[in-house]
Amino acid sequence: MAAPAPLPNNRDTYWLRCLLFLPWEYLAVLKVNNLCVSYTDQQIVSGLSFEVPTATTLTITGPSGAGKSTVLKAICGLVRTSSGSVFIDNRDITQLPTHRRGIGLVTQTNDLFPHLTVAQNIAFGLRMNGASNREMSDRVREMLNVVGLANFADRDINSLSGGEARRIALARSLAPSPKILLLDEPFTGLDDEIRISLMYQTKAILASSSMTSILVTHDHSEAEFFSTSALSLPPPVEPSL
């Protein structure tokens, strides 16, 4: 599949207006050294090392089972590493809990809380970080403008379309001002028009905020569209009998 064609000018202009609400800059370098992750007796990630410079996007591709999503989960602390280390700006975050790593994660399943409103979902990370009610309200409003869903604050999560839910998940990940954004196949399962729109929107946000990011994808057109650098993981090693 070829790289997506440009969006209509009026839509481009709309997203650029929304980006004026982004008040932060990200100047973070991510380093992964000799990362290893094992499940039971099978090694999923073995001795992986790479660096993602400030304000760039690394795309990770590879066959199913190669450990692409596992790498992201290890970086943000959702799975335990067997060995290796993760650094942000030369600070070792390997042993820090997930909510203290300064990393945002967006997945293809969104992982939104169905019992909370849109606004409460976006504010979740802010509340974990001790933000005041005023700070949360202001930040939620900013994030809803950024993703083009300004009037959705009180909406029920179950009422959202697939594309809307993905944009709310992006807003929730950005709200606490993470230093690194991890994107785990965030455009999978969307209609082509919505997928392309969200790709352009996400790329504009990354560019305007100088954010360091990693995109995991199986789609080579997405990888080409986003990547400053690329990493291809080898096929998984079959366990010996």
Backbone torsions as a table, in degrees:
resi	resn	phi	psi	omega
1	MET	NA	134.8	-179.3
2	ALA	-74.0	161.9	176.7
3	ALA	-61.6	147.6	-175.6
4	PRO	-63.8	144.3	176.9
5	ALA	-73.6	157.0	179.1
6	PRO	-59.6	149.0	175.6
7	LEU	-76.4	163.0	175.9
8	PRO	-57.6	148.9	-174.9
9	ASN	-58.5	-38.5	-177.7
10	ASN	-65.0	-34.0	178.9
11	ARG	-73.5	-39.4	175.5
12	ASP	-57.8	-45.5	-179.1
13	THR	-62.3	-38.4	179.7
14	TYR	-61.2	-47.0	-178.8
15	TRP	-65.9	-36.4	178.8
16	LEU	-64.9	-36.6	175.6
17	ARG	-63.4	-41.8	179.8
18	CYS	-61.8	-34.9	-175.5
19	LEU	-67.5	-14.7	176.3
20	LEU	-64.2	-15.7	179.7
21	PHE	-83.2	-5.6	-179.7
22	LEU	-81.2	113.5	-171.5
23	PRO	-99.6	5.9	-171.5
24	TRP	-124.8	165.3	172.0
25	GLU	-127.3	147.6	-178.8
26	TYR	-118.3	124.4	179.4
27	LEU	-130.8	67.3	-173.3
28	ALA	-119.8	142.4	173.8
29	VAL	-111.0	130.1	178.0
30	LEU	-105.9	129.9	176.7
31	LYS	-127.0	133.4	175.9
32	VAL	-120.2	125.0	-175.9
33	ASN	-120.0	116.8	171.0
34	ASN	51.8	47.2	-176.0
35	LEU	-74.0	130.2	176.8
36	CYS	-132.0	135.0	177.4
37	VAL	-135.7	130.7	179.4
38	SER	-126.2	142.2	170.7
39	TYR	-113.9	122.3	-172.9
40	THR	50.9	-117.2	-178.1
41	ASP	-102.6	5.9	-176.5
42	GLN	-105.5	128.8	178.1
43	GLN	-86.7	119.9	-177.3
44	ILE	-90.6	-41.8	177.8
45	VAL	-124.8	130.6	-173.1
46	SER	-130.0	109.2	171.9
47	GLY	60.2	40.5	-176.2
48	LEU	-86.1	130.0	177.3
49	SER	-134.5	137.6	174.3
50	PHE	-165.5	167.4	177.8
51	GLU	-133.4	138.6	176.0
52	VAL	-116.2	107.1	-177.8
53	PRO	-65.9	165.5	179.0
54	THR	-53.0	135.9	171.7
55	ALA	61.3	30.3	176.8
56	THR	-124.2	165.0	177.9
57	THR	-121.4	121.9	172.2
58	LEU	-94.4	128.8	173.6
59	THR	-103.2	135.2	178.6
60	ILE	-113.9	121.9	177.2
61	THR	-121.9	173.2	179.7
62	GLY	151.7	165.4	-178.1
63	PRO	-69.4	165.4	176.8
64	SER	-58.6	135.2	180.0
65	GLY	87.5	1.6	-178.0
66	ALA	-76.6	-14.0	178.0
67	GLY	101.6	17.8	-176.9
68	LYS	-60.3	-53.0	-179.8
69	SER	-67.1	-33.2	179.0
70	THR	-62.9	-37.4	177.5
71	VAL	-59.4	-46.1	179.9
72	LEU	-64.5	-42.6	179.7
73	LYS	-63.2	-35.7	178.1
74	ALA	-68.9	-39.2	-179.8
75	ILE	-63.4	-40.9	-177.4
76	CYS	-93.3	2.8	171.7
77	GLY	88.4	17.3	179.8
78	LEU	-86.6	-16.8	171.9
79	VAL	-130.3	151.2	-178.8
80	ARG	-81.2	136.0	176.8
81	THR	-88.4	146.2	174.7
82	SER	-76.2	-37.5	176.8
83	SER	-163.9	173.8	-179.4
84	GLY	100.0	177.6	-175.7
85	SER	-147.6	156.7	178.7
86	VAL	-126.8	129.8	-179.1
87	PHE	-123.3	140.0	166.6
88	ILE	-120.4	118.7	-177.7
89	ASP	52.9	46.2	177.7
90	ASN	65.8	13.0	174.9
91	ARG	-102.9	124.1	-179.2
92	ASP	-74.9	115.4	-179.0
93	ILE	-108.2	9.5	-171.3
94	THR	-56.9	-36.5	-176.2
95	GLN	-98.6	1.9	-179.4
96	LEU	-77.5	147.7	173.9
97	PRO	-66.1	158.4	-173.9
98	THR	-53.2	-45.3	-172.9
99	HIS	-73.1	-7.6	179.3
100	ARG	-107.5	8.6	-176.5
101	ARG	-88.6	-15.3	-178.6
102	GLY	71.9	37.5	-176.8
103	ILE	-126.0	134.7	173.5
104	GLY	-103.3	146.6	-178.7
105	LEU	-133.7	129.6	173.7
106	VAL	-121.8	129.1	-178.6
107	THR	-119.4	170.0	179.3
108	GLN	-72.0	-15.3	179.2
109	THR	-96.6	0.0	176.1
110	ASN	70.1	-46.7	178.8
111	ASP	58.5	35.7	175.5
112	LEU	-80.1	153.4	-179.4
113	PHE	-86.3	114.3	-173.9
114	PRO	-68.5	-20.9	-178.2
115	HIS	-87.9	-1.5	179.3
116	LEU	-111.3	154.6	174.9
117	THR	-73.4	172.9	176.1
118	VAL	-56.8	-48.8	-178.9
119	ALA	-61.2	-42.0	-179.4
120	GLN	-66.6	-34.9	175.3
121	ASN	-63.7	-47.0	-178.5
122	ILE	-64.7	-34.6	-177.0
123	ALA	-80.4	-6.3	-171.7
124	PHE	-57.5	-50.7	-179.4
125	GLY	-65.9	-33.7	177.5
126	LEU	-64.7	-42.0	178.5
127	ARG	-63.5	-40.0	177.8
128	MET	-60.9	-30.2	-178.8
129	ASN	-90.4	4.6	175.0
130	GLY	83.5	21.9	179.2
131	ALA	-68.4	150.0	177.3
132	SER	-76.0	165.5	178.5
133	ASN	-59.7	-39.7	178.9
134	ARG	-65.0	-44.6	178.8
135	GLU	-62.0	-41.6	179.5
136	MET	-65.4	-43.7	-179.4
137	SER	-61.5	-45.2	-179.7
138	ASP	-64.5	-42.9	-176.6
139	ARG	-69.9	-39.2	177.2
140	VAL	-60.7	-43.9	179.3
141	ARG	-61.7	-42.5	178.1
142	GLU	-61.6	-45.3	-177.1
143	MET	-67.2	-37.1	177.4
144	LEU	-65.2	-35.8	174.9
145	ASN	-67.6	-39.5	-179.8
146	VAL	-59.3	-42.5	-177.0
147	VAL	-93.7	7.5	173.4
148	GLY	74.8	27.2	-179.5
149	LEU	-128.4	52.1	-170.2
150	ALA	-59.8	-30.0	-174.8
151	ASN	-100.0	19.8	-173.2
152	PHE	-101.5	6.1	-171.3
153	ALA	-54.8	-41.9	-174.7
154	ASP	-95.7	7.3	-177.8
155	ARG	-71.1	148.7	173.7
156	ASP	-78.0	138.4	-178.5
157	ILE	-58.3	-37.4	-177.1
158	ASN	-70.0	-11.0	179.5
159	SER	-90.8	-4.0	-175.1
160	LEU	-82.7	146.7	170.1
161	SER	-74.8	171.6	180.0
162	GLY	-60.2	-43.4	179.7
163	GLY	-67.4	-39.5	178.2
164	GLU	-64.4	-43.0	179.4
165	ALA	-62.3	-39.0	179.8
166	ARG	-65.5	-37.5	178.9
167	ARG	-70.2	-36.0	175.6
168	ILE	-66.8	-38.6	176.7
169	ALA	-62.2	-39.1	176.6
170	LEU	-64.6	-44.3	178.7
171	ALA	-61.2	-41.1	-180.0
172	ARG	-64.3	-38.7	180.0
173	SER	-69.6	-32.6	-178.5
174	LEU	-82.2	-24.2	-171.9
175	ALA	-55.8	-42.5	-179.1
176	PRO	-78.7	9.7	-179.0
177	SER	57.7	60.9	179.2
178	PRO	-68.4	155.9	175.8
179	LYS	-82.1	-29.3	-178.2
180	ILE	-128.5	139.4	175.3
181	LEU	-117.0	125.9	177.7
182	LEU	-107.3	129.2	-176.4
183	LEU	-120.4	109.7	-176.1
184	ASP	-102.9	90.7	-178.8
185	GLU	47.7	53.5	-173.3
186	PRO	-73.4	-11.0	-177.2
187	PHE	-104.3	2.5	-179.3
188	THR	-70.4	139.6	174.0
189	GLY	83.3	8.0	179.7
190	LEU	-102.8	150.9	173.0
191	ASP	-60.0	152.0	-173.5
192	ASP	-55.4	-45.5	-177.5
193	GLU	-64.0	-43.7	179.3
194	ILE	-67.1	-41.3	-180.0
195	ARG	-59.6	-48.1	-178.2
196	ILE	-66.0	-41.2	177.7
197	SER	-59.7	-44.9	-179.0
198	LEU	-68.2	-34.5	176.6
199	MET	-61.8	-47.2	179.3
200	TYR	-64.8	-40.7	179.8
201	GLN	-62.7	-45.5	-179.1
202	THR	-64.4	-43.4	179.9
203	LYS	-63.8	-38.2	178.1
204	ALA	-64.3	-40.3	178.4
205	ILE	-64.6	-44.4	179.4
206	LEU	-61.2	-42.9	-177.5
207	ALA	-69.0	-43.5	-175.4
208	SER	-70.3	-26.9	-177.0
209	SER	-99.7	-0.8	-177.9
210	SER	55.0	38.6	-175.5
211	MET	-84.7	140.4	173.4
212	THR	-84.8	134.2	-172.6
213	SER	-149.4	161.3	172.6
214	ILE	-129.1	132.0	175.8
215	LEU	-115.2	121.9	170.4
216	VAL	-95.6	128.9	-179.6
217	THR	-153.5	153.0	171.8
218	HIS	-100.6	-3.6	-174.8
219	ASP	-100.2	116.4	-174.8
220	HIS	-70.2	-25.6	176.3
221	SER	-68.9	-37.0	175.4
222	GLU	-65.2	-42.8	179.5
223	ALA	-60.8	-44.0	179.9
224	GLU	-65.4	-37.9	-177.2
225	PHE	-66.4	-38.1	-172.8
226	PHE	-97.8	-29.7	-159.9
227	SER	-75.6	135.8	162.6
228	THR	-91.3	-34.8	174.6
229	SER	-143.5	164.6	-173.9
230	ALA	-137.7	149.1	177.7
231	LEU	-136.9	125.5	178.3
232	SER	-110.7	120.7	-179.9
233	LEU	-84.6	144.4	-179.5
234	PRO	-74.6	163.7	176.5
235	PRO	-59.6	153.6	179.0
236	PRO	-65.4	148.1	177.6
237	VAL	-85.5	125.0	178.9
238	GLU	-68.4	132.1	179.1
239	PRO	-63.6	140.7	179.8
240	SER	-73.1	147.3	-179.5
241	LEU	-80.2	NA	NA
